[in-house]
Amino acid sequence: MKLQFKIVICSVFALFGTVVQAQNVENVTVDRKGQYADIDVDASNAAAKVLIQGDEDEREATMAAMMKEPDSYNPTALYMMAQALFDMDRREEAIYWLLMGEIRARIDATICAERSARQGVSVLRQSVSRDLMLYMIENAEEYVATLDRAIAYIREHDAEYDRRWINLHGMGVFIAGMSDDGEKPSETALSAPEDTWPQLKAEALDGYRDGYMKMVDKD
């Protein structure tokens, strides 16, 4: 799988872990190498693509599959689910899935050991429409119960997708991809030690809710 990068001084942005978006610099195409080649994003990327480009029947089938097994899809697909539902004027459902994506992305960023990759959270927010994000912000108080429902679900259910999807948004995948074929890329840890994940997850959940409630209190 090849990734296409555009590079700007100290700034790299990615969408769906496959395309890096930045400003006015030439494209560089690289292969995923080393430990980055093992990151499994295929099912989530396929679902996201259908939700963006598929016909009505394909989108409905994909949404049904995701609703049946929500833990199997990374935040990329969850954000696209939210956008598809919002476009269908199913707004409460859209906000639920947006919050699911936001919260799980924050957890994954907290677990991620590669600091440059954490920008993937911001990139996902840019992947949905401004109208959707503004709707959530402007109606934050109305959806506190929806937030708590999403938090309760995530607190009780662990992600089954590859949490390292977010590492495809960092500089490490680019550096590894640019290495010579005969040169083994440096393989530092992509994630925090797994025994720390429950605590990091709890901190991310509490932190997200605190931030959301500050947004509510501004109204």
Buried (B, 14 or more C-beta within 10 A) or exposed (E): EEBEBBBEEEEBBBBBBBEBBBEEEEEBEBBBBBBBEEBEBEBBBEBBBBBEEBEEEEBBEBBEBBEEEBBBBBBBBBBBBBBBBBBBEBBEBBBBBBBBBBBBBBBBBBBBBBEBBBBBBEBBBEBBEEEBBEBBEEBBEBBEEBBEBBBEBBEEEEBEBBBBBBBBBBBBBBBBBBBEEEEEBEEEEBBBEEEEBEEBBEEBBEBBBEEBBEEBEEE
